[in-house]
Amino acid sequence: MILVDLHTHSSCSDGTVSPDKLAKLAHRSGISVVSLTDHDTVDGVPVFMRECRRLGVKALSGVELSADYPTTMHILGYGFDLAFPELMEVLQDLREHRERRNLEIIDRLHDVGVEITLDDVLSETHGNVVARPHVAKAMIKKGYASSISECFQRYLKRGMPGYVSRKRLSPDMCISLIKKAGGVACLAHPIQTSQDPVELRSILKDLKALGLWGLECISRHHNSEQIFNYMRLASELELHCTAGSDFHGSNRVGVSMGIPVAEDFLPWARLGISL
């Protein structure tokens, strides 16, 4: 058995641990293979991978893209070329849209009496991507809520006064971009996409036709029964099972890095990994 973690976040998006410290944490945790999969950015990946190499931890380039879908659909990309121009252009466009969205969120919060500024929010992040958890932290400091969960429930989740939808790529574009850049695409935490097994099977068949390579079967989001069912479904559809914690540091309390798997859990050579 080895420890792997193919779903982690750093302070370059909505995590709280810097990319270099995340690599050190992976090393201390005894993780053999790890990927930094920040939301819509790869800014932290070069530093993360460089530090992993120094420490002797196998690392994969990674990203998590939000797909335009009626429910939550996140596509994880692994092993792609960080310099692929088309992918970098799309990520830059998403970042610019996110910046405009943050201003709109703040304006909407002002409309309901929550007086925070962009500087308040920026002070809560050390990366280039500002996300709703950073807005929530600024609100907590100003006394508008006592926890990130309360901020989302009262102000920031869909249907609440501070919610503004994000620009999302189509599932086809998410998968296509990752493949063009030389990587493989996997569906993250399928429990968030559909809790209906029949519907999820249909969704996965459609995504497989678009080029989906894997399914995140083993996740901190899933219980043991769900993990078993996802692994069986992946086998039926000839998708590779992947495993990740969705680690966010202190932004997701109680979630630690590292998932135990068999050494031959994945075709590591396809991902450029030699164990």
Secondary structure, DSSP 8 states (H G I E B T S, - for coil): -EEEEEEE--TTTT-SS-HHHHHHHHHHTTEEEEEE--BT--TTHHHHHHHHHHHT-EEE-EEEEEB--SS--EEEEES--TT-HHHHHHHHHHHHHHHHHHHHHHHHHHHTT----HHHHHTT-SSS---HHHHHHHHHHTTS-SSHHHHIIIIISTTSTT------B-HHHHHHHHHHTT-EEEE--GGGT-S-HHHHHHHHHHHHHHT--EEEEEETTS-HHHHHHHHHHHHHTT-EEEEE--B-GGGSTT--S-EEE-TTSS-GGGGT---
